[in-house]
Amino acid sequence: MLDKELKNVTVNTQSSIRVAGKKIVYFDPLKLEENPQDADIIFITHDHYDHFSPEDILKVVNSDTAIVFPKSMEKEIAKTAIPAERQYAVRPGDQVSVCGIQTEAIAAYNVVKPFHPKWNAWVGYIICMDGIRYYYSGDSDATKEAKTVDCDVAFIPIGGTYTTNARDAAEWVNTIKPAVVVPVHYGSIVGKIQDADVFKERVSDDIQVVTKITGE
């Protein structure tokens, strides 16, 4: 059952997320203060430093950890401590079962901005865990692919500059209509803490906004 307060979800900073459920899942681990080595699956969206941090991967990886990543990052991932048999390279549109978790790779790119070109084939992810569909968009605009996502929980960037801003992100969320949305990618490297207020004001009342980045 979906907990609309998402007590099982931690946003470490920026877009670094941990989801605790049937499996312990990390999306783009970054600036972790501890070394829990508890990851069942690590999902990497692209190779920018604030999303692919080998140092932080080492903090969560253990002997059974699997990693999912864009196929364009095979050389970078080969340098991690994760054996090849637990590496899953994906392209947009791919579907794969990882440690029993159904996963779909969703194209993540900028429509006009140059920072995340579509031809890089970078990705966000939909994972189904404990009967809940989580969508982690990665660094993306509200693309045609992103606007067709079916999910219960969405992690959406709102900081602007490299991704959607708060206003466009709210329109995106109102289109896909998750039960719960967590705004990310603001409040540190890019975007102001106040962007969360701008976002929340524009999200439909029937969608729960859970703010995990508060600046406190």
N, C-alpha and C positions, 0 to 999 in steps of 0.2 A: 504494500500500500504506500502511496506517495505521501511523504511528510512535507507539507507545503512550507515548512520553515527550513527544510533541508539541513537538518542537524548532522547528517552524514557527509556533508560537503564542506570542505575547507578551501578558501582561496588564499594562497600564501602571499602573493603579490602579483600585480599585472594580470597575467592570464594563467598563472600557475595554480592548478586545481588538483585536489585529492578527493576522490569519491570512495567512501567505504560502504561496501555492500557484500554481496556474495563473494566478490573479489575486491582487492584494494587496487584502485586504478588511479594513475596520475596522468594528467594532461600537461605537457610542456613544463616539467618541474624546474623551478627557478628560485634562487636565493633562499633555500631551505636552511633553517637554523639548526636542525638536528640531523642525525643520520639514522633514520628508522629502519632502513633496509627491509621495508615491508611491502614493496610493490609486487603485485601479481602481474600487472600489465602497465607499461608506459606507452602513452600515445604522444608522438611528436608530429607537429603540423608542418613545420618548415625549418630552414636552417638559420634564421636570424638569431642573434645571440640571446635575445630575451625569450626565445622559445626552445632553442636547442642548447642546453648547458651540460656538457659532459661531466663537469664537476658535480652538478646536482643529480644527474643520473646515477653517479656512483654512490650518492647518499641514500638512494632508495632501492637500488638493485640488490638482488640476492641470487642464490643458485638456481632458482626456479623462475625468475622474472622473464616475461616475454616483452618484446618491444615492437610497436607498429609505427611505420614511418613512410613518407613519400619515397617512391622508387628512386627519385633523383638524389636521395641522400644515402644511397647504399655505401659509398666509400666512407662517409663520416660515421655511419653506424657500425661499420666493420671495425672501427677503432675502439669501440666500447667493450666492456667486459661481458657482453651478452653473446653467447654462442650462436652461430649461424642458424642452428635448428630452431631457435626461439626468436628469430627475426622475421618479421612479416612486412615486406615491401608492397605498397599499394599505390594504385592510381585512382583518380576520381571515378566514382561509379563502382569500384570493386567492393565485393562483399566477402567477408571471411569470418570464420569462427576462431576466436583466440581464447584458449583456456576456458572454453565453454561459453564465451560471451560473443553473441552475434554482433558484428561490426560492419558498418558501411562507411566508405570514404566519400566525402562530399567535396566537390571543388571549392576551393577558397582562393579568391583573387580580387583585385581591384578592377572596377569597371573603367575608370578614367585614370586614376593615380598610377604612378609607375612602380610602386614599391613591391607589389605582389602580382606580377604578371600571370595571366592565365596559362601561358605556355610552360611555366615552371611545373605545372601539375601538382601544386601544393594542395593540402587537404584540411578539412575539418572532419569530424567523425560523429556518426550516430552509433551509440552502443545501447544494447538492450540488456539490462541487469535487474534482477528481482522484479521483472514485469514492468519496468520503467524504461522509457526511451529517453536517453540523454543525448542532447545535441551540443557539441562543442564546435563552434564555427571556425576556430582559428582566426587568423587575420584576414578578414574578408569585408567586402561591401555586401549590400543586399542584392546579390546576383539572382539571376533567374533560377539557378539550382537551389540557392539558399531559401528562396521564397516558396519552394515546394516541399520543404522538409516537414515531416510529421513527427512530432516529439511531445513528450510530457514536460521535460525540463530543458531549457535552452540557456547556454552560456554565450552571451552576445557582446562584442566589443562596442564601446560607446565613446572612446576618447578622441575620435577624429584623427586628423593628420595622416595616419597610415591605414586607417580603417573607417568604418562608419562613425559618424558623430551621434550624439545622443538623440537628436530629432529623427534622423534617418533610421537609427536603430529601433526606435519606438515604432515607427511605421512598419518596419520589417517584422517585429514581434507581433504587431496587431494583425499582420497577414497570416503568419503561421500558427498563431493562437496556441502556444503551449499553456499548460496549467500554471507553470512557474517559470520565471526568467531571472537569471542572475547576471547583472551587468558586470563586465570585466574590461581590462585593457584601458584603465584610466587611473589617475591618482598617484602615479609614480613617474614612469618614464615619459608618458604622454597623457594629456587629459587632466582636468581638475576634479577634485572631490565633488564639487558642486554639479558636475555633469550627471551624477546619479539622480539628483533632484529634477533636473531638466528631463531626463529619461522617464522617471517614474510618473511625472505629471502628464506625460503623453501616452503612456501605456493604458490600454483599455482596462476598465475597472474589474472585468472578469478574469484578468490575468494577475497572479500574485507576483509582485516584485520583491525579491529577497536580496538585500544589499550586504555583501560580505566584505567589501572594501569600504572602510569608513574614515580612514585617515587618523584614527585615534591611536 
